């Protein structure tokens, strides 16, 4: 039996603010507005998105991974320790934070769908900035691409979101014959890696940085307010980076997570399928796992270096003091946790994302926050920070500006993430997951204070029955929020549901 009764803390299950706390937040926000000079000049936005990056970063406390440039950004902004994607798969996640709609609301619940087919009149995040006199540009991957197959193309882009679109293609794409893969000839859907020859600038992500810097120079010269979205393709497979980044890591020191024998049998069937979807990548031999994890770390450091090049240009051009920077990833990633090497699960490793926001005049500079946020909050947060008119009423999410200003320590008390057949609710203490019809055999509950690896399912422990009951009510409320038809979005096409759609976990 658990000893949970002895350590219950009702604050972990709070789901509403008191009138007094709301008043304090409101007054503080008004004071913040008067103390900042953003309204005097339109601030730029530098929106940096990586692909398949988890929180294995230096500033997030990883003992090995070297990310000096991301770490530096954290010293100039606010790092969110509890940021979560709304769908741990590229296409749905990106469509969600770019439209400000949950996946069920914009129709994108699998890859390779276009949200315009379902909500044709939606105004995306960069569109909202364009409507306020900004120029919006995309370099690399922001909406879904088949990575690496889509490199050098527009992928599943949304042309209406941009004034300028640039699609670099580097040596990593042209030299795929050199890449090792656990599934020969397959790179994006199989663990694969290469310690590449040549310079950073010859790789696709190096070219993404170069093209972004060229645009920054152009915009600074023309005094053009910009929304520049910089989309890096790494560390998504194949893990390709120049050899010097592999040399940063001693393979013998790489730690491979251990999974108890019989663990998969403790999971609901739906959860088990997400973990075992790629049989070749499941419970790898330790030597292979070390090589794969090392290659992933090398790709992270390579991307960090390219981000550093962009930051250096911002500083040299003298626009840092008037530029909002948001850095994140479309979702997290497993590196052997639960025996899984990928994403598309409802565990912490796939759902939690790195998030750092820096803005001119921000009082929270250099701080870390435990405040919960979802990626769907990006839309309202950035428009709020830029001093723009509010986005359309159908845009979901909440602005995290009060957290950034130190006025509030939280705007949310939990985070919602979904897959096509399941939802998970992450609170301060718990992760509660409901699959399919929510029958007892389709539930998961993890006490993260005692089990941060989420390996012991407490859904059937009678000591936690009250937790299940409480969190189920909150989850139901959040699901209704995420699936309701958005107000004032008049040109809605019928949403597909997912009937008849093959559920893939790639």
Buried (B, 14 or more C-beta within 10 A) or exposed (E): EBEBEEEEEEEBBBBEBEEEEEEBBEEBBEEBBEEBEBEEEBBBBBBBBBBBBBBBBBBBEBEBBBBEBBBBBBEBBBBBBBBBBBBBBBBBBBBBBBBBBBBBBBBBBBBEBBBBEBBEEBBBBBBBBBEBEBBBBBBBBBBBBBBBBBBBEEBBBBEBBBBBBBBBEBBBBEBBEBBBBBEEEBBBBBBBBBBBEBEBBBBBBBBBBBBBBEBBEBBBEEEBBBBBBBBBBBBBBBBBBBEBBBEBBEEEEBEBBEBEEEBBEEBBEBBBBBBBBBEEBBBBEEEBBBBBBBBBBBBBBBBBBBBBBBBEBBEEBEBBEBBBBBBBBBBBBBBBBBBBBBBBBBBBBBBBBBBBBBBBBBBBBEBBBEBBBBBBBBBBBBBBBBBBEEBBEBBBBBBBBBBBBBBBEBBBBBBBBBBBBBBBBBBBBBBBBBBEEBEEEBBBBBBBEEEEBBBBBBBEBEEBEEBBEBBBEBBBEBBEEBBEEBEEBEEBEEBBEEEEEEBEBB
